[in-house]
Amino acid sequence: MSMQDAVQPTARRSRGVGFRLFGEHRWVPWLFVLFFIAIFAVLGNFVRLAVGTFTGLVTTNAYERGLAYDDLLEAERLQAERGWTMDLALPELSGPNQTAAVTLHDRNGEPLSGGAVVMMAERMTRYAQQVRLNLHDAGNGVYEAEANFPISGRWMVSILADIDGQRHFETTEIFLITQGVE
């Protein structure tokens, strides 16, 4: 040791940036690793949910229905040419002792009687609910049946009328409320 070193206090050696980031603070690189592990965990959970929850199937026999789409368009064209009209008188309340009625008229306003009319109402929340009614001919183009919608809410109603081999189909949406609730 030289005399000059003994006289002057030991100067602290300057440490570079690399030492400051990784020397005393060795946990900083692990923050990057933990960040990417968290991102992969979240994305992995999203993939698991996407694959496991919805199959993507909206309808059964989608391919066959797609092939028959031209037939559907032709049936709609023929229905429009016939000019039949369908008036719906559906209940506004859910519950028993309600009547659903359909009135059918031809192009000239004459009532259409002697056919078979089926109504299907579906409510697609929480679990699927369906009400199927076979409406009977009450005369003068009116078809009716007692309807018992078990719960209030939004219902999609589809009606198929078959008169002398000719079909008329309509779909509408109704909203029912429970009796006593305003």
URMO-V90355 format. One record per backbone hydrogen bond with DSSP energy under -1.0 kcal/mol. NH is the residue of the N-H (numbers start at 1). CO is the residue of the C=O. Records with the same first field share a line. If there is no record, write none. Layout:
NH = CO, CO
//
This chain:
6 = 2
7 = 3
8 = 4
20 = 16
21 = 17
22 = 18
23 = 19
28 = 25
31 = 28
33 = 29
34 = 30
35 = 31
36 = 32
37 = 33
38 = 34
39 = 35
40 = 36
41 = 37
42 = 38
43 = 39
44 = 40
45 = 41
46 = 42
47 = 43
48 = 44
49 = 45
50 = 46
51 = 47
52 = 48
53 = 49
65 = 61
66 = 62
67 = 63
68 = 64
69 = 66
72 = 68
73 = 69
74 = 70
75 = 71
76 = 72
77 = 73
78 = 74
79 = 75
80 = 76
81 = 77
82 = 78
83 = 79
85 = 105
87 = 103
89 = 101
94 = 177
95 = 149
98 = 147
100 = 145
101 = 89
102 = 143
103 = 87
104 = 141
105 = 85
106 = 110
109 = 106
112 = 104
116 = 162
118 = 160
119 = 133
120 = 158
121 = 131
122 = 156
123 = 129
127 = 125
129 = 123
131 = 121
133 = 119
135 = 117
136 = 144
138 = 142
142 = 139
143 = 102
144 = 136
145 = 100
147 = 98
153 = 176
155 = 174
156 = 122
157 = 172
158 = 120
159 = 170
160 = 118
161 = 168
162 = 116
163 = 166
166 = 163
168 = 161
170 = 159
172 = 157
174 = 155
176 = 153
177 = 92
181 = 178
//
